[in-house]
Amino acid sequence: MKAAKLISLVFLLFVSSVVYPQSGGNDVTTPLHALQPDYVVPYGAPTADQVKQVLYRIYHYLDTVTPVQLVDKVSGQLVKDFAAVNENTTWQQGAFRLTSYEWGVTYCGMLLAGEATGDTTFTAYTKKRLHFIADAQPAFSKLYQQPGNNANPLRAVLFPHALDDAGAMCAAVVKTLRAGGQPNLRPLADHYIDYISHKEFRLPDGTLARNRPQKNTLWLDDLYMSVPALAQMGKLTGQRAYFDDAVKQVLQFSQRMFNKEKGLYMHGWVQGMDVHPQFHWGRANGWAFLAMTELLEVLPDTHPGKPAVLAQFRALAKGLASYQTGQGFWHQLLDRNDSYLETSATAIYAYCYAHGINKGWLNAMSYGPAALLAWNAVATKVNDKGQVEGTCVGTGMAFDPAFYYYRPVNVYAAHGYGPVLLAGAEVLNLLKHFPFVINDSSLQIDQK
């Protein structure tokens, strides 16, 4: 009997501790709805200074680990004169490749961070490296023409053989030109766009495609590896053909790969397959979102394809919003909650939502809180060194879920840095344009 009473007393104490937390109050004496939840990711609007601190940490890290210098790989001596370039000349060792598509995104992120903060330190990062590549190109081009000198640090610049080599770098080069870059960047932009427009493999209807892992394959990633470059060249030259091609890519990829019921894109599509295993990979959907954002930014309002692109952009925005987790991140496979939370895709979405709101393409009240929650999540993944954690490494296209579930994450996955810079810069712009408040405990646009 005593044991039963003791059990009952313990149970009552337990219930009291749950019903009346540390405040000791109840629904009459305490406004329970106003109690502060134990959020895993900071909740609410960040301050501009908090966002800038993240951007500066990334900048200082990247500036340190991406030297802009050539060395002799035999002697280890610096090569300071392009006239001295020979078969032993290579990049000074850094943590990332300066001519990769990932770094094309990073260059664009630095440019936007410079605009948003007003600090040309960010802008100078991009100009210094792209100017160096443009200045070095003639020497390495001459070297490449000599027999036996095919091992060349600018091989991907001189002879792109995939959209990965050309698209993101082309967009960054054109943006740098438009930001006051030196004139010899223009031949580099023309060189890249010639590959995209005339040399990359296409399906008979003109859709950009690959012949791996199967013949006549579409990778959703390729929307970003082509459309921003085409869009930027359209803006630079005023030639409508570039805009026409960019719009065509968005619409023809979407016709084949967008799942209207889920509001998401599949990662890959193969011509001739009756059934397509649909894996809605996070970063690939990000590349599509980012490609449409870049196109809408410069596509003239008079272009007949703009309404369709805008409608597709909004459809993806709506679809993605329904898969955001309570921690602010999105999953590696967007509709599979047991796949891991991934940083680079979340950063891309934060940028695209914020930019869409800032441009008036998306409703601020609907999507503003989601954009800030995504940024707050991403900011927790930038460590004290300025490294971006939780980023999936480079990922091919597969027909089974295990491939995507077990892709590693790594701070040296270059895909994370540009998106986080873009997201932070655009969130700064969002905070300038829209006041956010905690209204009845939730983050909302202040309509006063």
C-alpha angles and dihedrals in degrees: 000000000000089000090053092051091049091052090049091050092050090049092051091050090050092050091048091052091052098042095040108037123193091304090071089216135116138215090285099047100032131049093231093182089064096053111121111250120222096250116194091211121037110270125216137034116323119225120249089246091055091053092047092052089059092048092050093049090055092045095052092047095048094044088056099046099041106063118188101219142107123226138186104250091209101047098024090226121142116257104219100168123061088212087068094057112128141156091290095055117112141149119289105254115270137158097257139034112253096209101048127113089247089059091048086063090046092053089053090048092053091050092052092046088054091053095045096046098034088230113129090199088088093046091050090057091064097038093050093054100039092045089051091052092048091048092048096046098085093052094049092043089056091047092051091058090063115093115261097015100106094123095090128158090219095048093118090050096047098039113020112190100180139032087253088067096050118023108065092036091051092052091049092049093051092046089051090050090052089049092058101278121165117279097246088072089075096072088050091054091047090050093052096045091049088061093049095045101039113014110039116097116260138184116248091267091056098259111148109245147164134228094223144119080004132358118278095016128164119211114196087216089070092072087072093039090061117014100064091050092050091046094050092048089050089054093045097047104026089228110146093205090077092053091046092054093046093051091046091054093051094048098042094046089048093050090058103032112028116100103210094193093056096030089229139110125240113233100234140020128190123199111238097025111126094200122033117203101227115221111172099206114195103225094043089056085048092055089052092048091048093047092055091046091053092047096048089050093066106017109115115246087234093061109111092221097058098088091053093048091048091050090051091048090053093046091055092044090054093046095049093048091064091059099051110120127229088256091059096249131108124228126255087246100034099216097038110082094191092063115093128271110258129208108202095053091047090052092050091050091048089054096045094047092047093046092046089053093046091052094046095246093115132041110258095210092051100045108018096087091048091052093051093044088053092050092048088053094048092048090061088061096058104091128208091272092055094252119142112232130199098037119145114235122239109307133200127202121278142178099220134061098232091070092061096038093057102040105129125243121222140171087230092058095115092204092083103060104063094046092051091050090049092047095049093047093049093045087056088055090047092053090051093053103037131041114221125199139176102251114187089340096309131099112250143154111273105237096185 
